[in-house]
Amino acid sequence: MGDVTRLRQVLVNLLGNAVKFTHEGEILVDISARIISTQPTELTTSQTHLTQSHIFDNDLTNAEQPGSFLDNLFEFRFAVKDTGIGIPQDRLGQLFDSFSQVDSSVTRRYGGTGLGLAICKKLCGLMGGDIWVESVMGEGSTFYFTIQARATQNSNTHEQFNLSVLQGKRLLIIDDNPTNCEILTTQTTAWGMRPEAYHSPQAALDVLERQPINQGFDVVILDLHMPEMDGLSLAQAIRRRSQGQTIPLVMATASAGPEKEQEAMDAGFAAFLNKPIKHGHLLKTLMRFVGQETHKPFHQQQSDQLSTSTEADIVDNHRPLKILIAEDNLVNQQLAIHLLRNLGYRADVASNGLEVLESVSRQHYDIVLMDVQMPEMDGLTATRQLCQQYADGDRPYIIAMTANAMTGDKERCLGAGMSDYVSKPIRKPELVNALNKYLSQTNSTNPDTVKVAGTEDEAILKLDQINELKKFMGDNSSAYLLEIIDAYIGESASLLQKIDTCVQQTDAKGASNGAHSLKSSSAAIGAEAMSKICAQIEKLGLVDNVDSIRSLLPQLHTKREQTVNALSRFCQNLN
């Protein structure tokens, strides 16, 4: 039967894959349901096995009484649709086998192994459902899965709001993306509003022009980035019309820095909604402007501080930070992303020092978490260049990340211009301490704002370290950890192949670099035995001892196989 943790794990895995393989376009999640039993008895998986020809009915309004409704057993169908690279037809049948990838080049380029999909299939089966995929090469894929679950009492998520005040309120939506318009229309219609969506700014302006002043829209949500006219220009055009002078304007955007926020205030925006828009943030914003404060004059709203509905709304009142992670190792990237997300922060990623310089030139960052050893340009060189190009108050606060906890490392980092230092694998308390140092120095918040959350395989894995990592990841810990483990398994295969190739070519330095990266990611995931042998190979490479490295390769391959098997068993027991 339905289990919230298992469901979250499946969804996060499928969404993670969709993001990984989609370079442009969109990713859409669609959910539908139907009643499959009105009796309070469980059905077996075989009784409810679905094929792609099943028709799902969204109309669940036929339940006559709340009591009988709660006795119903539902089948929920989830569809995760992307516009990514697609999957060849001859590989669809193997996709849910353990460690199956479309081809080896996919593992090298994107990471991962397919372990996550195999576990997804098992989890769907445990919840009385199934999983399948439809795909067209070059057009995208849609992963479907079903689960069984009973109805529960309404959790009254929005009981603090009087939704009746939204009844009949008119909402104007302006976004060139049809999917965004459809999502906003569907959600606000469910709250009793009367939305109208337009993909063209000019079409929306024409509609506004025809509206009587006393029968116009109550609120406008518009996209920042549109090809015909951007959101700021559109807002100014709306304000120039008599029908649009008093309407609260809400900007929807996936990226807006301090400069854009100031421009938005000048243009008369009352709030931001960060994409993807969460329905809780959407409801809170709508209630503020057309609900509890419907009749507040706009000039008073504009004099208030601009409201930003972002992730920071749901954590303790710490200052929002723009953070860049500079790290070439995929596992360490994901670990840092998840730890920051658990603390309420979102981050961008750069894979080397050159990308760091490019990213900082495009937009402002408060903090850069800088790996010291990266290809193309290392972290020390990138830091020196940032110090040369930007004054103290203009450049980011740079926190070094290094796996080499050796005497003099910290001094070299600080000497290059870095402000602080954390060792890898990153631990949440150390990361929290580094963030607090920055926050206390900038006097932007209280330094205690960010708070720390409080066999056979044990010879291969430090299970206590993995469990500690899982605990620190918060509510989505199982799904996040599965994603990181899957990435590690794929990346370790690529790095192992790189080390083998370098040894064949007597490239000791290349083998050392590959071992360094594998040592770091292995330590991050708790694969201590694997990390130790990689450390040996790294040191041998530094002294150009290819023969000794070659003698260790069989042991390295064996350790990786043992590590992968141990991680697979660990994943099977995740809950």
Stockholm file with secondary structure:
# STOCKHOLM 1.0

chainA/1-575         MGDVTRLRQVLVNLLGNAVKFTHEGEILVDISARIISTQPTELTTSQTHLTQSHIFDNDLTNAEQPGSFLDNLFEFRFAVKDTGIGIPQDRLGQLFDSFSQVDSSVTRRYGGTGLGLAICKKLCGLMGGDIWVESVMGEGSTFYFTIQARATQNSNTHEQFNLSVLQGKRLLIIDDNPTNCEILTTQTTAWGMRPEAYHSPQAALDVLERQPINQGFDVVILDLHMPEMDGLSLAQAIRRRSQGQTIPLVMATASAGPEKEQEAMDAGFAAFLNKPIKHGHLLKTLMRFVGQETHKPFHQQQSDQLSTSTEADIVDNHRPLKILIAEDNLVNQQLAIHLLRNLGYRADVASNGLEVLESVSRQHYDIVLMDVQMPEMDGLTATRQLCQQYADGDRPYIIAMTANAMTGDKERCLGAGMSDYVSKPIRKPELVNALNKYLSQTNSTNPDTVKVAGTEDEAILKLDQINELKKFMGDNSSAYLLEIIDAYIGESASLLQKIDTCVQQTDAKGASNGAHSLKSSSAAIGAEAMSKICAQIEKLGLVDNVDSIRSLLPQLHTKREQTVNALSRFCQNLN
#=GR chainA/1-575 SS CCCHHHHHHHHHHHHHHHHHHCSSSCEEEEEEEEEEESSSSCCCTGGGCCCTTCCCCCCCTTCCSHHHHHHCEEEEEEEEEECSSCCCGGGGGGTTSTTCCSCHHHHHHHCCCSHHHHHHHHHHHHTTCCEEEEEETTTEEEEEEEEEEECCCCCCTTTTSCGGGGTTCEEEEECSCHHHHHHHHHHHHHTTCEEEEESCHHHHHHHHHHSCGGGSCSEEEEESCCSSSCHHHHHHHHHTSGGGSSSCEEEEESCCCHHHHHHHHHHTEEEEEESSCCHHHHHHHHIIIIITTTTCCHHHHHHSCCEEESGGGGSSSCCCCCEEEECSCHHHHHHHHHHHHHTTCCEEEESSHHHHHHHHHHSCCSEEEEESSCSSSCHHHHHHHHHHHSCTTTSCEEEEEESCCCTTHHHHHHHHTCCEEEESSCCHHHHHHHHHHHHHHTTSSCTTSSCCCCCCGGGTCCHHHHHHHHHHTGGGHHHHHHHHHHHHHHHHHHHHHHHHHHHHTTCHHHHHHHHHHHHHHHHHHTCHHHHHHHHHHHHHHHTTCHHHHHHHHHHHHHHHHHHHHHHHHHHHTCC
#=GC SS_cons         CCCHHHHHHHHHHHHHHHHHHCSSSCEEEEEEEEEEESSSSCCCTGGGCCCTTCCCCCCCTTCCSHHHHHHCEEEEEEEEEECSSCCCGGGGGGTTSTTCCSCHHHHHHHCCCSHHHHHHHHHHHHTTCCEEEEEETTTEEEEEEEEEEECCCCCCTTTTSCGGGGTTCEEEEECSCHHHHHHHHHHHHHTTCEEEEESCHHHHHHHHHHSCGGGSCSEEEEESCCSSSCHHHHHHHHHTSGGGSSSCEEEEESCCCHHHHHHHHHHTEEEEEESSCCHHHHHHHHIIIIITTTTCCHHHHHHSCCEEESGGGGSSSCCCCCEEEECSCHHHHHHHHHHHHHTTCCEEEESSHHHHHHHHHHSCCSEEEEESSCSSSCHHHHHHHHHHHSCTTTSCEEEEEESCCCTTHHHHHHHHTCCEEEESSCCHHHHHHHHHHHHHHTTSSCTTSSCCCCCCGGGTCCHHHHHHHHHHTGGGHHHHHHHHHHHHHHHHHHHHHHHHHHHHTTCHHHHHHHHHHHHHHHHHHTCHHHHHHHHHHHHHHHTTCHHHHHHHHHHHHHHHHHHHHHHHHHHHTCC
//
